[in-house]
């Protein structure tokens, strides 16, 4: 049972990492927004990024919350890998 849980956590962390990377790229390419796919990416990643963003001090217009979120997801992925 723990192997199934570890695989699920690994898969979830991987998908969230990819969505966060997609959000970063979208913010560079289309800062004004986009269609339904862009809305989905923003809706899926905002619950993860908003709490991190609220904890970080204000910087010169640079949002470091995606970087912090990816680092946290990588730690979670490694911990799930050790459970296997």
KOLGU-4560 file (N, C-alpha, C; in nm, 3 decimals, padded with zeros to 5 digits):
<recs>
<n_xx: 00.082 n_yy: -00.120 n_zz: 00.000 ca_xx: 00.000 ca_yy: 00.000 ca_zz: 00.000 c_xx: 00.086 c_yy: 00.125 c_zz: 00.000 mol: A seq: 1 type: UNK>
<n_xx: 00.197 n_yy: 00.122 n_zz: 00.071 ca_xx: 00.282 ca_yy: 00.241 ca_zz: 00.077 c_xx: 00.346 c_yy: 00.269 c_zz: -00.059 mol: A seq: 2 type: UNK>
<n_xx: 00.367 n_yy: 00.164 n_zz: -00.139 ca_xx: 00.424 ca_yy: 00.184 ca_zz: -00.272 c_xx: 00.326 c_yy: 00.259 c_zz: -00.362 mol: A seq: 3 type: UNK>
<n_xx: 00.198 n_yy: 00.228 n_zz: -00.350 ca_xx: 00.095 ca_yy: 00.298 ca_zz: -00.427 c_xx: 00.089 c_yy: 00.444 c_zz: -00.385 mol: A seq: 4 type: UNK>
<n_xx: 00.094 n_yy: 00.469 n_zz: -00.256 ca_xx: 00.092 ca_yy: 00.606 ca_zz: -00.205 c_xx: 00.215 c_yy: 00.683 c_zz: -00.250 mol: A seq: 5 type: UNK>
<n_xx: 00.331 n_yy: 00.620 n_zz: -00.244 ca_xx: 00.454 ca_yy: 00.686 ca_zz: -00.287 c_xx: 00.450 c_yy: 00.718 c_zz: -00.436 mol: A seq: 6 type: UNK>
<n_xx: 00.398 n_yy: 00.625 n_zz: -00.517 ca_xx: 00.386 ca_yy: 00.651 ca_zz: -00.660 c_xx: 00.287 c_yy: 00.764 c_zz: -00.688 mol: A seq: 7 type: UNK>
<n_xx: 00.178 n_yy: 00.770 n_zz: -00.612 ca_xx: 00.081 ca_yy: 00.877 ca_zz: -00.629 c_xx: 00.142 c_yy: 01.012 c_zz: -00.594 mol: A seq: 8 type: UNK>
<n_xx: 00.214 n_yy: 01.019 n_zz: -00.483 ca_xx: 00.279 ca_yy: 01.144 ca_zz: -00.442 c_xx: 00.382 c_yy: 01.186 c_zz: -00.546 mol: A seq: 9 type: UNK>
<n_xx: 00.460 n_yy: 01.092 n_zz: -00.595 ca_xx: 00.559 ca_yy: 01.121 ca_zz: -00.698 c_xx: 00.492 c_yy: 01.176 c_zz: -00.824 mol: A seq: 10 type: UNK>
<n_xx: 00.385 n_yy: 01.112 n_zz: -00.868 ca_xx: 00.314 ca_yy: 01.156 ca_zz: -00.988 c_xx: 00.252 c_yy: 01.294 c_zz: -00.968 mol: A seq: 11 type: UNK>
<n_xx: 00.189 n_yy: 01.316 n_zz: -00.854 ca_xx: 00.128 ca_yy: 01.444 ca_zz: -00.825 c_xx: 00.232 c_yy: 01.556 c_zz: -00.820 mol: A seq: 12 type: UNK>
<n_xx: 00.344 n_yy: 01.532 n_zz: -00.755 ca_xx: 00.449 ca_yy: 01.632 ca_zz: -00.748 c_xx: 00.507 c_yy: 01.662 c_zz: -00.885 mol: A seq: 13 type: UNK>
<n_xx: 00.519 n_yy: 01.561 n_zz: -00.968 ca_xx: 00.571 ca_yy: 01.580 ca_zz: -01.104 c_xx: 00.474 c_yy: 01.664 c_zz: -01.188 mol: A seq: 14 type: UNK>
<n_xx: 00.346 n_yy: 01.633 n_zz: -01.180 ca_xx: 00.246 ca_yy: 01.709 ca_zz: -01.256 c_xx: 00.241 c_yy: 01.854 c_zz: -01.208 mol: A seq: 15 type: UNK>
<n_xx: 00.246 n_yy: 01.875 n_zz: -01.077 ca_xx: 00.244 ca_yy: 02.012 ca_zz: -01.025 c_xx: 00.369 c_yy: 02.089 c_zz: -01.066 mol: A seq: 16 type: UNK>
<n_xx: 00.483 n_yy: 02.024 n_zz: -01.068 ca_xx: 00.606 ca_yy: 02.089 ca_zz: -01.113 c_xx: 00.593 c_yy: 02.132 c_zz: -01.258 mol: A seq: 17 type: UNK>
<n_xx: 00.540 n_yy: 02.044 n_zz: -01.342 ca_xx: 00.522 ca_yy: 02.078 ca_zz: -01.483 c_xx: 00.422 c_yy: 02.193 c_zz: -01.501 mol: A seq: 18 type: UNK>
<n_xx: 00.316 n_yy: 02.193 n_zz: -01.422 ca_xx: 00.218 ca_yy: 02.301 ca_zz: -01.431 c_xx: 00.279 c_yy: 02.434 c_zz: -01.386 mol: A seq: 19 type: UNK>
<n_xx: 00.362 n_yy: 02.431 n_zz: -01.283 ca_xx: 00.427 ca_yy: 02.555 ca_zz: -01.237 c_xx: 00.524 c_yy: 02.605 c_zz: -01.344 mol: A seq: 20 type: UNK>
<n_xx: 00.599 n_yy: 02.515 n_zz: -01.404 ca_xx: 00.689 ca_yy: 02.556 ca_zz: -01.513 c_xx: 00.610 c_yy: 02.613 c_zz: -01.631 mol: A seq: 21 type: UNK>
<n_xx: 00.496 n_yy: 02.552 n_zz: -01.662 ca_xx: 00.411 ca_yy: 02.604 ca_zz: -01.769 c_xx: 00.361 c_yy: 02.744 c_zz: -01.734 mol: A seq: 22 type: UNK>
<n_xx: 00.326 n_yy: 02.765 n_zz: -01.608 ca_xx: 00.278 ca_yy: 02.897 ca_zz: -01.566 c_xx: 00.388 c_yy: 03.002 c_zz: -01.581 mol: A seq: 23 type: UNK>
<n_xx: 00.510 n_yy: 02.966 n_zz: -01.544 ca_xx: 00.621 ca_yy: 03.060 ca_zz: -01.558 c_xx: 00.643 c_yy: 03.096 c_zz: -01.705 mol: A seq: 24 type: UNK>
<n_xx: 00.642 n_yy: 02.996 n_zz: -01.791 ca_xx: 00.662 ca_yy: 03.022 ca_zz: -01.934 c_xx: 00.547 c_yy: 03.104 c_zz: -01.990 mol: A seq: 25 type: UNK>
<n_xx: 00.425 n_yy: 03.074 n_zz: -01.951 ca_xx: 00.310 ca_yy: 03.151 ca_zz: -01.997 c_xx: 00.321 c_yy: 03.296 c_zz: -01.952 mol: A seq: 26 type: UNK>
<n_xx: 00.368 n_yy: 03.319 n_zz: -01.830 ca_xx: 00.380 ca_yy: 03.457 ca_zz: -01.782 c_xx: 00.485 c_yy: 03.535 c_zz: -01.859 mol: A seq: 27 type: UNK>
<n_xx: 00.583 n_yy: 03.467 n_zz: -01.916 ca_xx: 00.683 ca_yy: 03.534 ca_zz: -01.998 c_xx: 00.631 c_yy: 03.560 c_zz: -02.139 mol: A seq: 28 type: UNK>
<n_xx: 00.560 n_yy: 03.461 n_zz: -02.195 ca_xx: 00.518 ca_yy: 03.469 ca_zz: -02.335 c_xx: 00.389 c_yy: 03.549 c_zz: -02.351 mol: A seq: 29 type: UNK>
<n_xx: 00.291 n_yy: 03.523 n_zz: -02.265 ca_xx: 00.160 ca_yy: 03.588 ca_zz: -02.274 c_xx: 00.124 c_yy: 03.650 c_zz: -02.139 mol: A seq: 30 type: UNK>
<n_xx: 00.186 n_yy: 03.761 n_zz: -02.103 ca_xx: 00.157 ca_yy: 03.818 ca_zz: -01.971 c_xx: 00.014 c_yy: 03.868 c_zz: -01.955 mol: A seq: 31 type: UNK>
<n_xx: -00.055 n_yy: 03.893 n_zz: -02.065 ca_xx: -00.192 ca_yy: 03.944 ca_zz: -02.059 c_xx: -00.296 c_yy: 03.837 c_zz: -02.035 mol: A seq: 32 type: UNK>
<n_xx: -00.259 n_yy: 03.711 n_zz: -02.044 ca_xx: -00.355 ca_yy: 03.604 ca_zz: -02.024 c_xx: -00.377 c_yy: 03.526 c_zz: -02.153 mol: A seq: 33 type: UNK>
<n_xx: -00.477 n_yy: 03.443 n_zz: -02.152 ca_xx: -00.504 ca_yy: 03.359 ca_zz: -02.268 c_xx: -00.638 c_yy: 03.292 c_zz: -02.256 mol: A seq: 34 type: UNK>
<n_xx: -00.647 n_yy: 03.173 n_zz: -02.312 ca_xx: -00.774 ca_yy: 03.101 ca_zz: -02.316 c_xx: -00.795 c_yy: 03.010 c_zz: -02.198 mol: A seq: 35 type: UNK>
<n_xx: -00.868 n_yy: 02.903 n_zz: -02.225 ca_xx: -00.907 ca_yy: 02.810 ca_zz: -02.121 c_xx: -00.792 c_yy: 02.732 c_zz: -02.061 mol: A seq: 36 type: UNK>
<n_xx: -00.694 n_yy: 02.694 n_zz: -02.143 ca_xx: -00.578 ca_yy: 02.621 ca_zz: -02.093 c_xx: -00.497 c_yy: 02.707 c_zz: -01.996 mol: A seq: 37 type: UNK>
<n_xx: -00.480 n_yy: 02.833 n_zz: -02.029 ca_xx: -00.406 ca_yy: 02.925 ca_zz: -01.942 c_xx: -00.482 c_yy: 02.942 c_zz: -01.811 mol: A seq: 38 type: UNK>
<n_xx: -00.613 n_yy: 02.954 n_zz: -01.819 ca_xx: -00.694 ca_yy: 02.968 ca_zz: -01.698 c_xx: -00.683 c_yy: 02.843 c_zz: -01.611 mol: A seq: 39 type: UNK>
<n_xx: -00.679 n_yy: 02.725 n_zz: -01.673 ca_xx: -00.663 ca_yy: 02.601 ca_zz: -01.598 c_xx: -00.529 c_yy: 02.596 c_zz: -01.527 mol: A seq: 40 type: UNK>
<n_xx: -00.422 n_yy: 02.634 n_zz: -01.597 ca_xx: -00.288 ca_yy: 02.631 ca_zz: -01.538 c_xx: -00.282 c_yy: 02.726 c_zz: -01.418 mol: A seq: 41 type: UNK>
<n_xx: -00.338 n_yy: 02.846 n_zz: -01.434 ca_xx: -00.338 ca_yy: 02.943 ca_zz: -01.324 c_xx: -00.424 c_yy: 02.893 c_zz: -01.207 mol: A seq: 42 type: UNK>
<n_xx: -00.539 n_yy: 02.835 n_zz: -01.237 ca_xx: -00.628 ca_yy: 02.786 ca_zz: -01.131 c_xx: -00.566 c_yy: 02.666 c_zz: -01.057 mol: A seq: 43 type: UNK>
<n_xx: -00.490 n_yy: 02.584 n_zz: -01.128 ca_xx: -00.430 ca_yy: 02.466 ca_zz: -01.066 c_xx: -00.308 c_yy: 02.501 c_zz: -00.981 mol: A seq: 44 type: UNK>
<n_xx: -00.238 n_yy: 02.608 n_zz: -01.016 ca_xx: -00.114 ca_yy: 02.641 ca_zz: -00.944 c_xx: -00.132 c_yy: 02.750 c_zz: -00.839 mol: A seq: 45 type: UNK>
<n_xx: -00.235 n_yy: 02.829 n_zz: -00.849 ca_xx: -00.251 ca_yy: 02.940 ca_zz: -00.754 c_xx: -00.267 c_yy: 02.894 c_zz: -00.609 mol: A seq: 46 type: UNK>
<n_xx: -00.339 n_yy: 02.784 n_zz: -00.579 ca_xx: -00.347 ca_yy: 02.739 ca_zz: -00.439 c_xx: -00.212 c_yy: 02.700 c_zz: -00.380 mol: A seq: 47 type: UNK>
<n_xx: -00.116 n_yy: 02.666 n_zz: -00.463 ca_xx: 00.017 ca_yy: 02.631 ca_zz: -00.415 c_xx: 00.104 c_yy: 02.756 c_zz: -00.402 mol: A seq: 48 type: UNK>
<n_xx: 00.094 n_yy: 02.844 n_zz: -00.500 ca_xx: 00.183 ca_yy: 02.960 ca_zz: -00.504 c_xx: 00.139 c_yy: 03.073 c_zz: -00.413 mol: A seq: 49 type: UNK>
<n_xx: 00.010 n_yy: 03.091 n_zz: -00.391 ca_xx: -00.038 ca_yy: 03.204 ca_zz: -00.310 c_xx: 00.012 c_yy: 03.201 c_zz: -00.166 mol: A seq: 50 type: UNK>
<n_xx: 00.007 n_yy: 03.087 n_zz: -00.096 ca_xx: 00.060 ca_yy: 03.088 ca_zz: 00.042 c_xx: 00.210 c_yy: 03.116 c_zz: 00.048 mol: A seq: 51 type: UNK>
<n_xx: 00.284 n_yy: 03.064 n_zz: -00.049 ca_xx: 00.428 ca_yy: 03.089 ca_zz: -00.053 c_xx: 00.454 c_yy: 03.236 c_zz: -00.080 mol: A seq: 52 type: UNK>
<n_xx: 00.378 n_yy: 03.291 n_zz: -00.174 ca_xx: 00.393 ca_yy: 03.433 ca_zz: -00.209 c_xx: 00.363 c_yy: 03.524 c_zz: -00.090 mol: A seq: 53 type: UNK>
<n_xx: 00.268 n_yy: 03.485 n_zz: -00.007 ca_xx: 00.233 ca_yy: 03.568 ca_zz: 00.108 c_xx: 00.341 c_yy: 03.563 c_zz: 00.217 mol: A seq: 54 type: UNK>
<n_xx: 00.420 n_yy: 03.456 n_zz: 00.220 ca_xx: 00.527 ca_yy: 03.445 ca_zz: 00.319 c_xx: 00.656 c_yy: 03.513 c_zz: 00.276 mol: A seq: 55 type: UNK>
<n_xx: 00.676 n_yy: 03.528 n_zz: 00.147 ca_xx: 00.800 ca_yy: 03.588 ca_zz: 00.097 c_xx: 00.795 c_yy: 03.740 c_zz: 00.108 mol: A seq: 56 type: UNK>
<n_xx: 00.908 n_yy: 03.801 n_zz: 00.140 ca_xx: 00.910 ca_yy: 03.948 ca_zz: 00.141 c_xx: 00.902 c_yy: 04.003 c_zz: -00.001 mol: A seq: 57 type: UNK>
<n_xx: 00.856 n_yy: 04.126 n_zz: -00.013 ca_xx: 00.843 ca_yy: 04.190 ca_zz: -00.144 c_xx: 00.982 c_yy: 04.211 c_zz: -00.204 mol: A seq: 58 type: UNK>
<n_xx: 00.995 n_yy: 04.174 n_zz: -00.330 ca_xx: 01.119 ca_yy: 04.195 ca_zz: -00.403 c_xx: 01.092 c_yy: 04.291 c_zz: -00.517 mol: A seq: 59 type: UNK>
<n_xx: 01.190 n_yy: 04.320 n_zz: -00.593 ca_xx: 01.180 ca_yy: 04.419 ca_zz: -00.700 c_xx: 01.100 c_yy: 04.366 c_zz: -00.818 mol: A seq: 60 type: UNK>
<n_xx: 00.977 n_yy: 04.327 n_zz: -00.795 ca_xx: 00.890 ca_yy: 04.282 ca_zz: -00.902 c_xx: 00.917 c_yy: 04.140 c_zz: -00.950 mol: A seq: 61 type: UNK>
<n_xx: 01.000 n_yy: 04.066 n_zz: -00.879 ca_xx: 01.031 ca_yy: 03.928 ca_zz: -00.917 c_xx: 00.958 c_yy: 03.835 c_zz: -00.821 mol: A seq: 62 type: UNK>
<n_xx: 00.885 n_yy: 03.740 n_zz: -00.877 ca_xx: 00.809 ca_yy: 03.644 ca_zz: -00.797 c_xx: 00.892 c_yy: 03.516 c_zz: -00.783 mol: A seq: 63 type: UNK>
<n_xx: 00.941 n_yy: 03.492 n_zz: -00.664 ca_xx: 01.021 ca_yy: 03.374 ca_zz: -00.638 c_xx: 00.938 c_yy: 03.255 c_zz: -00.591 mol: A seq: 64 type: UNK>
<n_xx: 00.806 n_yy: 03.271 n_zz: -00.579 ca_xx: 00.723 ca_yy: 03.162 ca_zz: -00.529 c_xx: 00.726 c_yy: 03.037 c_zz: -00.618 mol: A seq: 65 type: UNK>
<n_xx: 00.734 n_yy: 03.048 n_zz: -00.752 ca_xx: 00.745 ca_yy: 02.924 ca_zz: -00.831 c_xx: 00.874 c_yy: 02.847 c_zz: -00.801 mol: A seq: 66 type: UNK>
<n_xx: 00.983 n_yy: 02.918 n_zz: -00.781 ca_xx: 01.110 ca_yy: 02.853 ca_zz: -00.750 c_xx: 01.101 c_yy: 02.780 c_zz: -00.616 mol: A seq: 67 type: UNK>
<n_xx: 01.047 n_yy: 02.847 n_zz: -00.515 ca_xx: 01.032 ca_yy: 02.785 ca_zz: -00.383 c_xx: 00.938 c_yy: 02.665 c_zz: -00.391 mol: A seq: 68 type: UNK>
<n_xx: 00.828 n_yy: 02.678 n_zz: -00.465 ca_xx: 00.733 ca_yy: 02.568 ca_zz: -00.478 c_xx: 00.797 c_yy: 02.447 c_zz: -00.546 mol: A seq: 69 type: UNK>
<n_xx: 00.875 n_yy: 02.471 n_zz: -00.650 ca_xx: 00.941 ca_yy: 02.360 ca_zz: -00.719 c_xx: 01.043 c_yy: 02.293 c_zz: -00.627 mol: A seq: 70 type: UNK>
<n_xx: 01.115 n_yy: 02.372 n_zz: -00.548 ca_xx: 01.210 ca_yy: 02.313 ca_zz: -00.453 c_xx: 01.138 c_yy: 02.226 c_zz: -00.350 mol: A seq: 71 type: UNK>
<n_xx: 01.026 n_yy: 02.275 n_zz: -00.299 ca_xx: 00.948 ca_yy: 02.197 ca_zz: -00.202 c_xx: 00.895 c_yy: 02.069 c_zz: -00.267 mol: A seq: 72 type: UNK>
<n_xx: 00.847 n_yy: 02.079 n_zz: -00.390 ca_xx: 00.798 ca_yy: 01.960 ca_zz: -00.460 c_xx: 00.910 c_yy: 01.860 c_zz: -00.485 mol: A seq: 73 type: UNK>
<n_xx: 01.031 n_yy: 01.908 n_zz: -00.512 ca_xx: 01.144 ca_yy: 01.817 ca_zz: -00.531 c_xx: 01.178 c_yy: 01.743 c_zz: -00.402 mol: A seq: 74 type: UNK>
<n_xx: 01.170 n_yy: 01.812 n_zz: -00.289 ca_xx: 01.195 ca_yy: 01.747 ca_zz: -00.161 c_xx: 01.088 c_yy: 01.640 c_zz: -00.136 mol: A seq: 75 type: UNK>
<n_xx: 00.963 n_yy: 01.673 n_zz: -00.166 ca_xx: 00.855 ca_yy: 01.577 ca_zz: -00.149 c_xx: 00.877 c_yy: 01.455 c_zz: -00.240 mol: A seq: 76 type: UNK>
<n_xx: 00.922 n_yy: 01.480 n_zz: -00.362 ca_xx: 00.948 ca_yy: 01.372 ca_zz: -00.456 c_xx: 01.058 c_yy: 01.281 c_zz: -00.404 mol: A seq: 77 type: UNK>
<n_xx: 01.164 n_yy: 01.340 n_zz: -00.350 ca_xx: 01.273 ca_yy: 01.259 ca_zz: -00.295 c_xx: 01.226 c_yy: 01.177 c_zz: -00.175 mol: A seq: 78 type: UNK>
<n_xx: 01.145 n_yy: 01.237 n_zz: -00.090 ca_xx: 01.092 ca_yy: 01.163 ca_zz: 00.025 c_xx: 01.003 c_yy: 01.049 c_zz: -00.020 mol: A seq: 79 type: UNK>
<n_xx: 00.923 n_yy: 01.072 n_zz: -00.124 ca_xx: 00.839 ca_yy: 00.964 ca_zz: -00.177 c_xx: 00.924 c_yy: 00.854 c_zz: -00.238 mol: A seq: 80 type: UNK>
<n_xx: 01.035 n_yy: 00.892 n_zz: -00.302 ca_xx: 01.125 ca_yy: 00.793 ca_zz: -00.359 c_xx: 01.191 c_yy: 00.707 c_zz: -00.253 mol: A seq: 81 type: UNK>
<n_xx: 01.216 n_yy: 00.766 n_zz: -00.136 ca_xx: 01.277 ca_yy: 00.689 ca_zz: -00.027 c_xx: 01.177 c_yy: 00.592 c_zz: 00.035 mol: A seq: 82 type: UNK>
<n_xx: 01.049 n_yy: 00.620 n_zz: 00.019 ca_xx: 00.946 ca_yy: 00.530 ca_zz: 00.073 c_xx: 00.936 c_yy: 00.401 c_zz: -00.008 mol: A seq: 83 type: UNK>
<n_xx: 00.984 n_yy: 00.405 n_zz: -00.132 ca_xx: 00.973 ca_yy: 00.286 ca_zz: -00.218 c_xx: 01.069 c_yy: 00.179 c_zz: -00.177 mol: A seq: 84 type: UNK>
</recs>
